[in-house]
Amino acid sequence: MIRQPRSARQKGGTGLAVTVLLLVLVLSILAATALGQVYVAPWDIIKVIGRNIFGQGLFGASSSVDPQSLLDQQIIWQLRLPRVILTALVGAALALAGAVLQGVVGNPLADPFVIGVSSGSSLGAISVMALGVGSVAGFGVSGAAFAGALITLLLLVLLAQRAGKLSGNRIVLAGVALGQAAMAGTTLIQLHVDPAQVRGILFWMLGSTAGAQWQQLPILALAIATSAVLVLSRARQLNALALGEDDAIALGIGINALRWQLLIASAVLTAVAVTVAGAVGFVGLIIPHALRMLGFTDYRKLLPMALLAGASFLVLIDLASRLIDPPNEYPLTIFTAALGTPFFLWLLRTRNHERAS
């Protein structure tokens, strides 16, 4: 069971926490745009953004044939900035999906990666890629990723129900099994596709935002914003559900409809993240719990803060993947798993101790 908030503790720190998270996000985006094999000064970043949005002259005149200006334009506007923004959106989506799933199933170990939703979404996307239907940024892959996530969630609900109620422990165990089955399906596809496609499949399995393009961002942002609005509007009901199903029903909440709405929203958030970045693990586990450990368990505060914290977290992870061994880049899941695996084991140990006591 997810613990209820300590409201007095939250009221005093929410405004400061949101301000800090916004500042961290801005600084993370600025650092990720500035740092790399070629360093770009923050003021040059601002000038390039200003020229592309507002036109020449507002941030100082610049000759179109100036080599340094052309280099800054290429590095910032064409390469780094779309990647950083896409990474932030993916991190926000995964963190929000994790927070929602933990509330819906009443299990703090729930996460799109842990319970197999990311793996199911990846399997759907990879199946379409192997068939040659659509492109990586196309609707065919996106639709298949959503279908894979939704089918996985449906199977989880069917397998985890006991006497008409969802069991948090059963949904985690069923999710692990379904995740392994999806990974087996992905491996089977790899063995039967053209070797030239294997690299693209590995992208989905390990997670990366390299090659991000501006045209990917509007659909991604719209899907995340729509799901976030739905989820945030159900924050009070999630607080009631955290009290227990019987209490939520007594308060007049239709828990079955609520669960389906939130599960579908989680499927959308996971699917759009997987479509553009592959199966990035543990973001939805680490971020909500880090916020809860700081005392922010009221879903009216937790959900928007998870969006901001998840965005900053993955931007910094992606920055580390680029800087640790240039010019090589490492998949995102290597870093998120290095942090998430011990965190998951610690949560499991803590949960077992709480149940024993």
ABEGO torsion letter per residue (X at the ends): XBBBBBAAAAAAAAAAAAAAAAAAAAAAAAAAAABEABBBBAAAAAAAAAAAAAEBGAAEBBBAABAAAAAAAAAAAAAAAAAAAAAAAAAAAAAAAAAAAAAAAGBAABBAAAAGAAAAAAAAAAAAAAAGBEBAABAAAAAAAAAAAAAAAAAAAAAABBGGBBBAAAAAAAAAAAAAAAAAAAAAAAAABBAAAAAAAAAAAAEBABGBBAAAAAAAAAAAAAAAAAAAAAAAAAAAAAAEAAAAAAAGBBAAAAAAAAAAAAAAAAAAAAAAAEBBBGAAAAAAAAAAAAGBABAAAAAAAAAAAAAAAAAAAAAAAAAABOABBBBAAAAAAAAAAAAAAAAAAAAAAAAAX
